[in-house]
Amino acid sequence: MGRCVKDNLNTFKIFPARRSGREFGHLCYHKAMQFPRLFLVRQHFPDRRIPDVAAEVHRQLHDSGFAARLKPGSSVALGVGSRGIANIATIARAAVQYWKSQGMRPFVFPAMGSHGAATAEGQADVLAHYGIIEQTIGCPVRSSLDVVPLGKTPQGIQTYMDRNAYESDGVLLCGRVKWHTDFMGKIESGLFKMIAIGLGKFAGAQHYHTYAYKLGLENTIRAIGRTVLESGKILGGLAILEDAHHNTAKLEAVPVEGMEQREEELLALAKSWMGRIPMDLDLLIVDEIGKNISGAGMDTKVVNRSVMGDYNPWPDTPRIERIFVRDLSNLTYNNAVGIGMADITTDRLVKRIDWVPTRVNSLTASTPSAIRTPIHYPTDRECLEAIAPTAGKFDAREVTIGWIRNSQELSQLAMSENLRAAIERHPLLEIVTPPHEIEFDSAGNLAPLEAAPESAHGSPALVSSQL
């Protein structure tokens, strides 16, 4: 029989594998493993929120001249995507009201590729969970996977458009401009991507990602976007930019003429506003991942992972050595895309996975590695005790830890006390609570952290999704 011996660092020693106590594989962990204390930290990102989002939507559309391109009584298709965009229901409703005020007949359609399990009902349900239903926005929601083939790009890519959108008199796309989680370019995620992947629905998304495997996503998106714009069906786009607090920070009506160049400029601006993890970490705890948070489940350029499984691939981004994902967002429909980027997770997350939308979404995007199931244990405590010693520190108290709700909400996070000096040197960071021991409830899961005083933005510094 092998044996497990506590060493002078109060952690573990290697022993021949057997199952008893707190033994994991070939390691045995002292059951009183000590972790560093945590305090809550506020990142003082600039607040760029628009005071009256609905009024700004109306002003942008009024000044755009889009309505002058249509006759009164024309039908207008408003494309809305699947991401958790701040104020998206308000934006959609204001756009509907504007078009009605111009004597038009607007309707909303899902512009979201293969999301919602690649079904018409699933995509309508995604919009409904964001509050986008006929009763609240004042117009029909028409969801279908039927597409109409358009022309081919110079590279030979057949392009498609949602049939409901094609049969309208004009299409307006409402989309957020931000960095993409799979690649870096001058155009990433925004109006052009929505024109390609969103308007193309499941048939188009699957087709385009196959080409992108060889040509690259940016080249593919640009080629498809240009060809779809030549159809004459697109009126323009309503570009949405968010600040690091996930506030609506800019709305801009973008005409078809010059859309490609203007999106490049808007993306550069959006990138300069994005929130980030403030420094290198040995271990990042993430409460939730989901499609409503990021197309990749968690933002790869925040957690510094690739959907292909690469560690720390993004330059000028803090290194994250290990990632512990605790659960799925309640708005992701148990789609677990992105779990493959985690090093460890819980049994409760694995049990929640709906493999139908997870597989459809991952395979459509040609990223099967994004849904690989990592090591998982029944409780948070077991996950932490298993993963902490793999971060290159003999004493778990030396492991540097960050804890976020998700990769989109970064204004407040918990950080370990052993980072105090670096935090105090950082110009954007403020420690807002005294340090607290990492505590577990009776089930062995992380206990909620205390709330810090409310920030200037009116949001208490809460981290845990249990709160």
C-alpha positions in Angstrom: 0.0 0.0 0.0 1.2 3.5 -0.7 0.9 6.4 1.7 0.2 10.0 1.8 2.4 12.2 4.0 1.8 15.9 4.8 5.0 17.8 4.1 6.4 20.8 5.9 4.5 23.1 3.5 1.1 21.7 4.6 0.2 20.6 1.2 0.9 17.1 -0.3 3.4 14.4 -1.3 3.3 12.1 -4.3 2.2 8.5 -3.4 1.2 5.4 -5.2 -2.4 5.8 -6.4 -5.2 4.5 -4.1 -8.7 6.0 -3.3 -9.3 7.3 0.2 -9.8 10.6 2.0 -8.9 13.5 -0.2 -6.8 11.6 -2.7 -7.0 12.7 -6.4 -5.3 10.4 -8.9 -1.7 10.0 -7.7 -1.7 13.0 -5.2 -3.0 13.2 -1.7 -4.1 16.7 -0.4 -4.1 17.6 3.2 -7.7 18.2 4.0 -7.0 21.6 5.7 -5.4 23.0 2.5 -4.9 26.7 3.1 -5.7 29.2 0.4 -4.9 32.9 0.3 -7.4 35.3 1.6 -9.5 37.3 -1.0 -10.7 40.9 -1.1 -13.0 42.6 -3.5 -11.4 44.9 -6.0 -13.0 47.6 -8.1 -11.7 48.4 -11.6 -12.3 52.1 -12.2 -13.2 52.0 -15.9 -14.7 55.2 -17.4 -18.5 55.3 -17.4 -19.5 56.1 -21.0 -23.2 55.2 -20.8 -25.7 56.9 -23.0 -28.3 58.7 -20.7 -31.3 57.9 -22.9 -30.8 54.9 -25.1 -34.2 55.0 -26.8 -33.9 58.7 -27.7 -30.4 58.1 -29.2 -31.8 55.2 -31.3 -34.5 57.5 -32.6 -32.0 60.4 -33.3 -29.5 58.1 -35.1 -32.2 56.6 -37.4 -33.8 59.9 -38.0 -30.5 61.5 -39.1 -29.5 58.4 -41.2 -31.9 59.1 -44.0 -32.7 55.3 -44.2 -36.5 56.0 -44.3 -36.2 58.1 -47.4 -35.1 55.0 -49.3 -38.5 53.4 -48.7 -42.1 54.1 -49.6 -44.7 54.5 -46.8 -46.1 51.1 -45.9 -42.9 49.3 -46.7 -41.9 46.3 -44.6 -38.7 46.6 -42.6 -36.8 43.6 -41.2 -34.9 44.3 -38.0 -32.2 41.7 -37.4 -31.3 41.0 -33.8 -28.6 38.6 -32.6 -28.2 36.2 -29.7 -25.6 37.9 -27.5 -26.4 39.4 -24.1 -26.2 43.0 -25.3 -27.1 45.6 -22.8 -30.5 47.3 -23.4 -31.1 45.2 -26.5 -34.9 45.1 -25.9 -34.9 48.9 -25.4 -32.9 49.3 -28.6 -35.1 47.0 -30.6 -38.3 48.6 -29.3 -37.1 52.1 -30.1 -36.1 51.1 -33.6 -39.6 49.6 -34.1 -41.2 52.8 -32.9 -39.1 54.8 -35.2 -40.1 52.8 -38.3 -43.7 52.9 -37.3 -43.5 56.7 -37.0 -42.3 56.8 -40.6 -45.4 54.8 -41.7 -43.5 51.5 -42.2 -44.3 48.0 -41.1 -41.4 46.7 -39.1 -40.8 43.1 -37.9 -38.0 41.5 -36.0 -36.1 38.4 -37.0 -33.3 36.4 -35.3 -30.0 37.0 -37.1 -28.0 34.4 -35.2 -26.6 31.6 -37.4 -26.8 28.3 -35.6 -27.7 29.5 -32.2 -30.9 28.5 -30.4 -30.0 24.8 -31.3 -30.3 25.8 -34.9 -34.2 25.7 -34.8 -36.7 28.5 -35.6 -38.4 27.9 -32.2 -35.1 28.0 -30.3 -34.0 31.2 -31.9 -37.3 32.9 -31.1 -36.9 31.7 -27.6 -33.4 33.3 -27.4 -35.0 36.7 -28.3 -37.9 36.1 -25.9 -35.5 35.7 -23.0 -34.1 39.1 -23.8 -37.6 40.6 -23.7 -38.0 40.7 -27.4 -41.5 39.5 -28.1 -44.4 41.0 -30.0 -46.2 42.2 -26.8 -43.2 44.2 -25.6 -41.6 45.6 -28.7 -44.8 46.2 -30.7 -44.3 44.2 -33.9 -44.2 40.6 -35.0 -41.2 38.4 -34.4 -40.7 36.1 -37.4 -38.3 33.2 -36.9 -37.3 30.8 -39.6 -34.3 28.9 -40.8 -35.3 29.2 -44.5 -32.8 31.1 -46.6 -32.6 32.5 -50.1 -29.3 32.0 -52.1 -27.8 35.2 -53.3 -24.7 35.6 -55.4 -21.2 34.0 -55.0 -18.2 35.8 -53.8 -15.0 36.0 -56.0 -13.7 33.1 -53.9 -16.7 31.0 -54.9 -18.6 31.2 -51.6 -22.3 30.9 -52.1 -24.1 33.5 -49.9 -27.5 33.3 -48.3 -30.1 35.5 -46.7 -32.9 34.7 -44.2 -36.0 34.4 -46.3 -38.2 36.7 -44.2 -35.5 39.4 -44.4 -35.1 38.9 -48.2 -38.9 39.2 -48.8 -39.0 42.5 -46.8 -38.5 45.9 -48.5 -35.3 46.6 -46.5 -33.2 45.2 -43.7 -31.7 47.0 -40.8 -29.2 45.0 -38.6 -28.9 45.9 -34.9 -25.5 44.5 -33.8 -22.7 45.1 -31.3 -19.3 45.9 -32.6 -16.6 44.2 -30.5 -13.5 42.0 -30.8 -14.0 38.4 -31.9 -13.1 35.5 -29.7 -11.4 33.4 -32.4 -9.2 35.8 -34.4 -7.6 39.3 -34.6 -8.3 41.6 -37.4 -9.5 45.1 -38.4 -13.1 43.7 -38.7 -14.1 41.1 -36.2 -17.5 40.8 -34.6 -20.1 43.4 -35.7 -22.3 44.3 -38.6 -20.3 42.6 -41.3 -20.3 39.3 -39.3 -24.0 39.7 -38.7 -24.5 40.2 -42.5 -22.6 36.9 -43.1 -23.2 34.5 -40.2 -26.4 36.0 -38.8 -28.3 36.5 -42.0 -27.1 33.2 -43.5 -28.7 31.3 -40.6 -27.7 27.7 -40.0 -27.1 26.8 -43.7 -24.9 29.8 -44.2 -23.1 29.6 -40.9 -22.1 26.0 -41.6 -21.0 26.8 -45.1 -19.1 29.9 -44.2 -17.1 28.4 -41.3 -15.9 25.6 -43.7 -14.5 28.3 -46.0 -13.1 30.2 -43.0 -11.1 27.2 -42.0 -9.0 27.8 -45.1 -9.4 31.5 -45.9 -9.6 32.9 -42.3 -12.7 34.3 -40.7 -11.9 38.0 -41.5 -11.4 37.3 -45.2 -14.5 35.2 -45.3 -16.7 37.7 -43.5 -15.5 40.6 -45.7 -16.1 38.7 -48.9 -19.6 37.5 -47.9 -20.5 40.9 -46.5 -19.6 42.7 -49.7 -21.6 40.3 -51.8 -24.7 40.5 -49.6 -24.6 44.3 -49.6 -24.6 44.2 -53.5 -28.0 42.6 -53.3 -29.5 46.0 -52.4 -31.6 44.5 -49.6 -29.6 46.1 -46.7 -30.6 49.6 -45.6 -27.8 49.9 -43.1 -26.9 48.9 -39.6 -27.3 50.2 -36.1 -23.9 49.7 -34.5 -23.9 49.2 -30.7 -20.7 49.8 -28.7 -20.4 49.0 -25.0 -18.0 50.3 -22.4 -16.1 48.2 -19.9 -19.1 48.3 -17.5 -21.3 46.6 -20.2 -23.2 49.9 -20.6 -24.5 51.1 -24.0 -21.8 53.7 -24.7 -22.4 54.5 -28.4 -25.1 54.0 -31.0 -24.4 54.8 -34.6 -26.5 54.3 -37.8 -24.1 53.1 -40.4 -25.1 53.4 -44.1 -24.2 50.6 -46.5 -21.9 53.0 -48.3 -18.7 53.0 -46.3 -19.9 50.4 -43.8 -16.8 48.3 -44.1 -14.4 51.2 -43.4 -16.6 52.6 -40.7 -16.8 49.3 -38.9 -13.0 49.1 -38.8 -13.0 52.5 -37.1 -15.7 51.5 -34.6 -14.0 48.3 -33.8 -10.8 50.1 -32.9 -12.8 52.4 -30.6 -14.6 49.4 -29.0 -11.3 47.6 -28.4 -10.0 50.6 -26.5 -13.0 50.5 -24.1 -13.1 46.7 -23.4 -12.6 45.5 -19.8 -9.8 43.1 -19.0 -8.4 41.0 -16.2 -5.9 43.5 -14.7 -2.8 41.2 -14.2 -1.3 37.7 -14.4 -3.0 35.0 -12.4 -2.2 31.5 -11.4 -5.9 30.6 -11.1 -9.0 32.3 -12.4 -12.4 31.3 -11.0 -15.3 31.9 -13.3 -18.9 31.6 -11.9 -20.6 31.1 -15.2 -20.1 30.8 -19.0 -22.7 31.0 -21.7 -23.6 32.0 -25.2 -25.4 35.1 -23.8 -22.0 36.2 -22.4 -19.8 35.4 -25.4 -20.0 33.4 -28.6 -17.2 31.3 -27.1 -19.0 30.9 -23.8 -16.3 33.0 -22.1 -14.4 35.8 -23.9 -11.1 34.2 -25.0 -9.4 37.6 -25.0 -10.3 38.1 -21.4 -9.3 34.7 -20.1 -6.4 34.4 -22.6 -7.4 31.1 -24.1 -8.1 29.8 -27.7 -11.1 27.9 -28.6 -8.6 25.4 -30.1 -7.2 24.8 -26.6 -4.1 27.0 -26.7 -3.0 28.6 -23.4 -2.3 32.3 -23.3 -2.2 32.9 -27.1 -3.2 36.6 -27.1 -0.4 39.1 -26.9 -0.6 42.1 -24.5 -3.1 40.1 -22.3 -2.4 38.9 -18.8 -1.4 35.3 -18.5 -3.9 33.0 -16.8 -2.4 29.6 -15.9 -5.5 27.7 -14.8 -9.2 28.3 -15.2 -12.0 26.8 -12.9 -15.5 27.2 -14.4 -18.2 26.7 -11.8 -21.5 26.6 -13.7 -23.5 27.6 -16.8 -25.4 30.8 -17.2 -29.2 30.4 -16.9 -29.5 32.2 -20.3 -27.4 29.8 -22.3 -30.0 27.0 -22.6 -27.4 24.6 -21.2 -25.2 25.2 -24.3 -21.8 24.5 -22.9 -19.7 25.8 -25.7 -16.4 27.1 -24.2 -16.2 24.5 -21.4 -13.2 23.0 -23.3 -11.2 26.1 -22.4 -11.5 25.3 -18.7 -9.0 23.2 -16.8 -11.5 22.0 -14.2 -15.2 22.2 -13.6 -18.0 20.9 -11.4 -20.2 17.8 -11.7 -23.2 20.1 -11.5 -22.1 21.9 -14.7 -21.5 18.7 -16.6 -24.9 17.3 -15.6 -26.6 20.5 -17.0 -25.1 20.2 -20.4 -27.6 19.8 -23.3 -25.4 18.2 -25.8 -27.7 18.9 -28.8 -27.2 22.7 -29.0 -23.7 22.3 -27.7 -22.7 19.9 -30.5 -24.6 21.8 -33.2 -23.0 25.1 -32.3 -19.4 23.8 -31.9 -19.4 21.7 -35.0 -21.0 24.4 -37.1 -18.2 26.7 -36.0 -15.6 24.0 -36.7 -14.3 24.2 -33.1 -14.9 20.7 -31.6 -12.2 21.4 -29.0 -14.4 24.1 -27.5 -16.7 21.4 -26.0 -14.1 19.0 -24.6 -15.1 18.0 -21.0 -12.4 18.9 -18.5 -11.7 17.2 -15.2 -14.7 17.6 -12.9 -15.5 17.0 -9.3 -18.6 17.1 -7.1 -17.8 20.3 -5.2 -16.0 23.6 -5.6 -13.7 22.7 -2.7 -12.6 19.5 -4.4 -12.0 21.4 -7.7 -9.9 24.0 -6.0 -7.9 21.5 -4.0 -7.2 19.5 -7.2 -6.2 22.3 -9.5 -4.3 24.7 -7.2 -1.2 22.5 -6.9 -0.9 22.3 -10.7 -0.2 26.1 -11.0 3.5 25.7 -10.1 3.4 26.6 -6.4 4.2 24.2 -3.6 2.1 26.1 -1.1 -1.5 26.8 -2.1 -1.3 30.1 -0.1 1.1 31.4 -2.7 -1.3 30.8 -5.6 -2.5 34.1 -7.1 -6.3 34.0 -7.6 -8.9 36.0 -9.3 -12.6 35.4 -9.2 -15.1 36.9 -11.6 -18.8 36.4 -12.2 -18.3 36.0 -16.0 -15.9 37.3 -18.7 -18.3 40.2 -19.4 -18.7 41.7 -15.9 -15.2 42.8 -14.9 -15.9 46.1 -13.0 -15.7 44.2 -9.7 -13.7 41.0 -9.0 -12.2 39.2 -6.1 -8.4 38.9 -5.9 -6.0 37.2 -3.5 -4.2 39.0 -0.8 -0.9 38.0 -2.1 -1.5 40.4 -5.0 -1.9 43.4 -2.8 1.3 45.2 -3.8 0.5 44.8 -7.5 -3.1 46.0 -6.9 -2.0 49.0 -5.0 0.4 50.0 -7.8 -2.3 49.6 -10.5 -3.9 53.0 -11.4 -7.4 51.6 -12.1 -7.7 49.3 -9.1 -9.1 50.0 -5.6 -9.4 47.4 -2.8 -12.9 47.9 -1.4 -13.2 45.2 1.3 -10.9 43.8 4.0 -9.5 40.3 3.1 -11.7 37.3 3.8 -10.9 33.6 4.1 -12.2 31.5 1.2 -15.3 29.9 2.7 -17.3 26.9 1.7 -20.9 26.1 2.5 -22.1 22.8 4.0 -22.2 21.2 0.5 -18.5 22.1 -0.1 -19.2 24.9 -2.6 -17.9 28.4 -2.5 -19.9 30.7 -0.1 -21.0 34.0 -1.5 -18.7 36.9 -1.0 -19.7 40.0 0.9 -20.9 43.0 -1.0 -18.7 46.1 -1.2 -20.3 49.6 -0.9 -22.1 50.7 -4.0 -19.9 52.1 -6.7 -20.5 55.4 -8.5 -22.3 53.3 -11.1 -24.9 52.1 -8.6 -23.7 48.5 -8.7 -22.6 46.7 -5.6 -19.3 44.9 -5.9 -20.7 41.4 -5.9 -18.9 38.5 -7.6 -20.5 35.2 -6.9 -23.5 34.2 -9.1 -24.9 32.7 -5.9 -25.6 36.2 -4.6 
